[in-house]
Amino acid sequence: MARRALLDFEKPLVELEEQIEQIRQLARDSEVDVSQQLLQLETLASRRREEIFRSLTPAQKMQVARHPQRPSSLDYIQLICDDWLELHGDRRGSDDRALVGGIGRIGDQPVLLLGHQKGRDTKENVARNFGMASPGGYRKAMRLMEHADRFRLPILSFIDTPGAYAGVLAEEQGQGEAIAVNLREMFRLRVPIIATVIGEGGSGGALGIGVADRLMMFEHSVYTVASPEACASILWRDAAKAPAAAEALKITAADLLQLGVIDVVLSEPAGGNHWAPLQAAATLKQALEDQLADLLALPERERLEQRYSKYRRMGRFLEGASADPSRVA
């Protein structure tokens, strides 16, 4: 079994876990009844884990969102789908492995699923470009979404990327244009679209598959216009001030729900999704089924109007207490 990577703020739990493991080993090696002591320590560890994760700062939530063992798009797809067939290629000579997609079935409902895909180790991360998709990845996603629209398949997207690939070759191949086309075209798709931020939702790379009727987000995921490190470097020329930038950017699920950017916050197991991926997948599957049922019950025209209105409302503000609400920008 692979050793779990520990974040700095999780380290106080290590000593307790070691004690628990020692007692379990004692119970295996002897006939001593340690069940009561074991129960007390496990209860204490669970309580401390809940306390730690209940009071995470935005910068700490960023660490959780980037955790190398946090469930990926393919993990969730394989856990929530009864059937899954991955589809490849943008039909322009590219098959970007940083963005995956295909046809699946959740219960009796056929769906199209797509999402950013990071790697589990250095080799796979390099192969998948750390989840940073190229223009070909976004064109592949658009091809699959058009396929879904043609055959009336609801679209489920999973967002987990530090951002779109910003290399010279990506710019030469039209990175900005590829994302912009997706933003425009996703508004006209007639089928329900549900997007979920499962880890790190960064900048335009996230938006390229993020225009949706419902935007959900796990409670320890983050969704941001720029990484806190980039923001701190731009504002203060000091990446070490990333925690302050994370606070100011309002990147957490709670902040974004209050601002009206997202629609649903999905709870995570104590310790985050990497502690209990099966529980996280069950939560996601139930939420997707609930949201799909609501969206499929709406007439197509009404659903499209709601999608358009949802994004028109974002970013509204009042200049001063005496501003006329009818003139909200």
C-alpha positions as CSV (number, residue, x, y, z in Angstrom):
1,M,0.0,0.0,0.0
2,A,1.4,3.4,-1.0
3,R,2.3,5.7,1.9
4,R,0.0,8.6,2.2
5,A,1.6,12.0,1.6
6,L,1.1,14.3,4.6
7,L,0.5,18.0,4.5
8,D,2.2,20.2,7.2
9,F,-1.0,20.8,9.2
10,E,-1.8,17.0,9.2
11,K,1.5,16.2,11.0
12,P,-0.1,16.4,14.5
13,L,-2.1,13.3,13.5
14,V,1.0,11.2,12.7
15,E,1.9,10.4,16.3
16,L,-1.7,9.3,17.1
17,E,-1.8,7.1,14.0
18,E,1.5,5.5,14.9
19,Q,0.1,4.8,18.4
20,I,-3.0,3.2,16.9
21,E,-0.9,1.1,14.5
22,Q,1.3,-0.1,17.4
23,I,-1.7,-1.1,19.4
24,R,-3.2,-3.0,16.5
25,Q,0.1,-4.8,16.0
26,L,0.0,-5.7,19.8
27,A,-3.5,-7.1,19.4
28,R,-2.3,-9.2,16.4
29,D,0.7,-10.5,18.2
30,S,-0.9,-11.3,21.6
31,E,-4.2,-12.1,23.1
32,V,-4.4,-8.9,25.1
33,D,-7.7,-7.1,24.8
34,V,-6.9,-3.5,23.7
35,S,-10.2,-2.8,22.0
36,Q,-11.2,-0.1,24.5
37,Q,-7.9,1.8,24.2
38,L,-7.9,1.4,20.4
39,L,-11.5,2.9,20.3
40,Q,-10.5,5.9,22.4
41,L,-7.4,6.7,20.3
42,E,-9.4,6.3,17.0
43,T,-12.1,8.6,18.4
44,L,-9.5,11.2,19.4
45,A,-7.8,11.0,16.0
46,S,-11.1,11.4,14.2
47,R,-12.0,14.4,16.4
48,R,-8.6,16.1,15.8
49,R,-8.9,15.5,12.1
50,E,-12.3,17.1,12.0
51,E,-11.1,20.1,14.0
52,I,-8.1,20.6,11.7
53,F,-10.1,20.5,8.5
54,R,-12.9,22.6,9.8
55,S,-10.6,25.6,10.3
56,L,-8.4,25.5,7.2
57,T,-7.2,28.8,5.8
58,P,-7.6,29.4,2.0
59,A,-3.9,28.7,1.6
60,Q,-4.3,25.4,3.4
61,K,-7.3,24.5,1.2
62,M,-5.1,25.1,-1.8
63,Q,-2.7,22.5,-0.4
64,V,-5.6,20.0,0.0
65,A,-6.8,20.8,-3.5
66,R,-3.3,20.0,-4.9
67,H,-2.8,16.9,-2.8
68,P,-1.1,14.3,-5.0
69,Q,-3.4,11.5,-3.7
70,R,-6.6,13.5,-4.1
71,P,-9.1,11.6,-6.4
72,S,-8.7,12.6,-10.1
73,S,-11.3,12.8,-12.9
74,L,-10.6,9.3,-14.0
75,D,-10.9,8.0,-10.4
76,Y,-14.4,9.5,-10.1
77,I,-15.5,8.4,-13.5
78,Q,-14.6,4.8,-12.8
79,L,-16.2,4.9,-9.4
80,I,-19.5,6.6,-10.4
81,C,-20.1,5.1,-13.8
82,D,-21.6,1.6,-14.5
83,D,-20.0,1.7,-18.0
84,W,-17.3,4.0,-19.4
85,L,-15.7,4.2,-22.8
86,E,-13.0,6.8,-23.3
87,L,-12.9,8.7,-26.7
88,H,-9.8,10.2,-28.2
89,G,-8.7,12.9,-30.5
90,D,-9.8,16.4,-31.7
91,R,-9.9,15.3,-35.3
92,R,-7.1,17.8,-36.1
93,G,-4.2,15.6,-35.3
94,S,-4.1,15.9,-31.5
95,D,-5.1,13.8,-28.6
96,D,-4.2,15.7,-25.4
97,R,-3.8,13.4,-22.4
98,A,-4.3,16.3,-20.0
99,L,-8.0,16.4,-20.8
100,V,-9.9,13.1,-21.0
101,G,-13.5,12.4,-22.1
102,G,-15.9,9.7,-23.1
103,I,-19.3,8.1,-22.9
104,G,-20.5,6.6,-19.7
105,R,-23.7,5.6,-17.8
106,I,-24.8,6.5,-14.3
107,G,-27.6,4.2,-13.4
108,D,-30.0,4.2,-16.4
109,Q,-28.8,7.6,-17.7
110,P,-26.2,7.7,-20.5
111,V,-23.9,10.8,-20.2
112,L,-20.8,12.3,-21.6
113,L,-18.0,12.8,-19.1
114,L,-14.9,14.9,-19.5
115,G,-12.3,16.4,-17.2
116,H,-8.7,17.5,-16.6
117,Q,-6.4,14.6,-15.6
118,K,-3.3,15.0,-13.6
119,G,-0.8,12.2,-12.9
120,R,-0.1,10.2,-9.7
121,D,3.7,10.3,-10.1
122,T,6.3,12.3,-11.9
123,K,6.3,10.1,-15.0
124,E,2.5,10.3,-15.4
125,N,2.4,14.0,-14.6
126,V,4.9,14.7,-17.4
127,A,2.8,12.5,-19.8
128,R,-0.4,14.4,-18.8
129,N,1.4,17.8,-18.6
130,F,0.3,18.1,-14.9
131,G,-3.4,18.5,-16.0
132,M,-2.6,21.6,-18.1
133,A,-4.4,21.1,-21.4
134,S,-3.2,22.3,-24.8
135,P,-5.5,23.8,-27.5
136,G,-6.0,20.3,-28.8
137,G,-7.4,19.3,-25.4
138,Y,-10.1,22.0,-25.5
139,R,-10.9,21.2,-29.1
140,K,-11.3,17.5,-28.2
141,A,-13.6,18.5,-25.4
142,M,-15.7,20.7,-27.7
143,R,-15.9,17.8,-30.3
144,L,-17.2,15.5,-27.6
145,M,-19.6,18.1,-26.3
146,E,-21.0,18.6,-29.8
147,H,-21.4,14.8,-30.0
148,A,-23.3,14.8,-26.7
149,D,-25.6,17.6,-28.0
150,R,-26.3,15.7,-31.2
151,F,-27.3,12.5,-29.3
152,R,-28.9,14.3,-26.4
153,L,-26.5,13.2,-23.7
154,P,-26.1,15.3,-20.6
155,I,-22.6,16.6,-20.1
156,L,-20.7,16.2,-16.8
157,S,-17.3,17.9,-16.5
158,F,-14.7,17.7,-13.8
159,I,-12.4,20.6,-13.3
160,D,-8.9,20.0,-11.8
161,T,-6.1,22.1,-13.4
162,P,-3.6,24.8,-12.4
163,G,-4.5,26.4,-15.7
164,A,-4.3,25.9,-19.4
165,Y,-0.8,25.2,-20.8
166,A,0.9,28.5,-21.4
167,G,3.9,27.4,-23.5
168,V,4.9,29.0,-26.7
169,L,3.7,26.1,-28.8
170,A,0.2,26.3,-27.2
171,E,0.0,30.0,-28.0
172,E,1.1,29.3,-31.6
173,Q,-1.6,26.7,-31.9
174,G,-4.3,29.1,-30.6
175,Q,-4.8,28.5,-26.9
176,G,-6.8,31.6,-26.3
177,E,-9.0,31.0,-29.3
178,A,-9.7,27.4,-28.4
179,I,-10.9,28.3,-24.9
180,A,-12.9,31.3,-26.2
181,V,-14.7,29.0,-28.7
182,N,-15.6,26.6,-25.9
183,L,-17.0,29.5,-23.8
184,R,-19.2,30.6,-26.6
185,E,-20.3,27.3,-27.9
186,M,-21.2,25.8,-24.4
187,F,-23.9,28.4,-24.0
188,R,-25.8,27.1,-27.1
189,L,-25.6,23.4,-26.2
190,R,-29.2,22.1,-25.7
191,V,-28.3,19.4,-23.2
192,P,-27.9,19.8,-19.4
193,I,-24.3,20.6,-18.3
194,I,-23.0,20.1,-14.8
195,A,-19.4,21.1,-13.9
196,T,-17.7,20.1,-10.7
197,V,-14.5,21.5,-9.3
198,I,-12.9,18.4,-7.8
199,G,-9.5,19.9,-7.0
200,E,-7.8,23.0,-8.4
201,G,-9.8,25.2,-10.8
202,G,-7.3,27.6,-12.3
203,S,-8.0,30.5,-14.6
204,G,-9.1,30.0,-18.3
205,G,-8.0,26.4,-18.1
206,A,-10.9,25.7,-15.8
207,L,-13.4,27.9,-17.7
208,G,-12.7,26.0,-21.0
209,I,-15.0,23.2,-19.7
210,G,-16.7,25.2,-17.0
211,V,-19.8,26.9,-18.6
212,A,-22.6,24.9,-17.0
213,D,-26.2,25.0,-15.8
214,R,-25.0,23.9,-12.4
215,L,-21.5,24.5,-11.1
216,M,-20.6,22.4,-8.0
217,M,-17.5,22.4,-5.9
218,F,-16.0,20.2,-3.2
219,E,-15.5,22.1,0.0
220,H,-11.7,21.8,0.0
221,S,-11.3,22.6,-3.7
222,V,-10.4,26.0,-5.0
223,Y,-11.5,28.0,-8.0
224,T,-9.5,31.1,-8.9
225,V,-8.6,33.6,-11.6
226,A,-4.9,33.1,-10.9
227,S,-2.9,31.0,-8.5
228,P,-2.1,32.7,-5.2
229,E,1.6,32.5,-6.1
230,A,1.1,34.2,-9.4
231,C,-1.1,36.9,-7.8
232,A,1.5,37.6,-5.1
233,S,4.3,37.8,-7.6
234,I,2.3,40.3,-9.7
235,L,1.0,42.5,-6.8
236,W,3.9,42.4,-4.4
237,R,6.7,40.8,-6.5
238,D,7.0,38.2,-3.7
239,A,5.6,34.7,-4.2
240,A,6.0,34.1,-0.4
241,K,3.0,36.3,0.1
242,A,0.8,33.7,-1.5
243,P,-1.2,33.0,1.7
244,A,-2.3,36.7,1.8
245,A,-3.2,36.5,-1.9
246,A,-5.2,33.3,-1.3
247,E,-7.2,35.2,1.4
248,A,-7.9,38.2,-0.9
249,L,-8.8,36.2,-4.0
250,K,-11.8,34.5,-2.4
251,I,-10.9,31.1,-3.8
252,T,-12.8,28.8,-1.4
253,A,-16.2,27.1,-1.9
254,A,-17.8,29.0,0.9
255,D,-16.7,32.4,-0.5
256,L,-17.7,31.5,-4.1
257,L,-21.1,30.2,-3.0
258,Q,-21.7,33.5,-1.2
259,L,-20.6,35.5,-4.3
260,G,-23.0,33.5,-6.5
261,V,-20.2,32.0,-8.7
262,I,-21.0,28.4,-7.8
263,D,-24.4,26.7,-7.0
264,V,-23.6,23.8,-4.7
265,V,-20.9,22.9,-2.1
266,L,-20.2,19.2,-1.7
267,S,-19.1,18.1,1.7
268,E,-15.8,16.1,2.1
269,P,-15.0,13.4,4.5
270,A,-13.0,14.4,7.6
271,G,-9.5,14.7,6.3
272,G,-10.4,15.5,2.8
273,N,-11.3,13.4,-0.2
274,H,-7.9,11.8,-0.3
275,W,-8.6,10.2,3.1
276,A,-11.9,8.5,1.9
277,P,-12.2,8.5,-1.9
278,L,-15.1,6.0,-2.0
279,Q,-17.1,8.3,0.3
280,A,-16.2,11.3,-1.8
281,A,-17.3,9.5,-5.0
282,A,-20.6,8.5,-3.4
283,T,-21.3,12.1,-2.4
284,L,-20.5,13.3,-6.0
285,K,-22.6,10.6,-7.6
286,Q,-25.7,11.5,-5.5
287,A,-25.2,15.2,-6.2
288,L,-24.9,14.6,-9.9
289,E,-28.1,12.4,-9.9
290,D,-30.0,15.1,-8.0
291,Q,-28.9,17.9,-10.2
292,L,-29.5,15.9,-13.4
293,A,-33.0,15.1,-12.3
294,D,-33.8,18.8,-11.8
295,L,-32.3,19.9,-15.1
296,L,-33.9,17.2,-17.2
297,A,-37.3,18.2,-15.7
298,L,-36.9,21.7,-17.2
299,P,-38.0,22.6,-20.7
300,E,-35.0,23.2,-23.0
301,R,-35.7,26.9,-23.6
302,E,-36.1,27.6,-19.9
303,R,-32.8,25.7,-19.1
304,L,-30.9,27.7,-21.8
305,E,-32.3,31.0,-20.5
306,Q,-31.3,30.1,-16.9
307,R,-27.8,29.3,-18.0
308,Y,-27.4,32.6,-19.8
309,S,-28.9,34.6,-16.9
310,K,-26.7,32.8,-14.4
311,Y,-23.5,34.1,-16.1
312,R,-24.9,37.5,-16.8
313,R,-25.5,38.0,-13.0
314,M,-21.9,37.3,-12.1
315,G,-19.7,40.3,-11.2
316,R,-22.6,42.7,-10.5
317,F,-21.9,45.3,-7.9
318,L,-23.3,48.6,-6.5
319,E,-21.1,51.7,-6.5
320,G,-22.1,53.3,-3.1
321,A,-25.1,52.8,-0.9
322,S,-27.3,55.2,-2.9
323,A,-26.7,53.3,-6.2
324,D,-29.8,52.5,-8.2
325,P,-30.3,48.7,-8.1
326,S,-31.8,48.9,-11.7
327,R,-28.4,50.2,-12.9
328,V,-26.3,47.4,-11.4
329,A,-23.2,46.9,-13.7
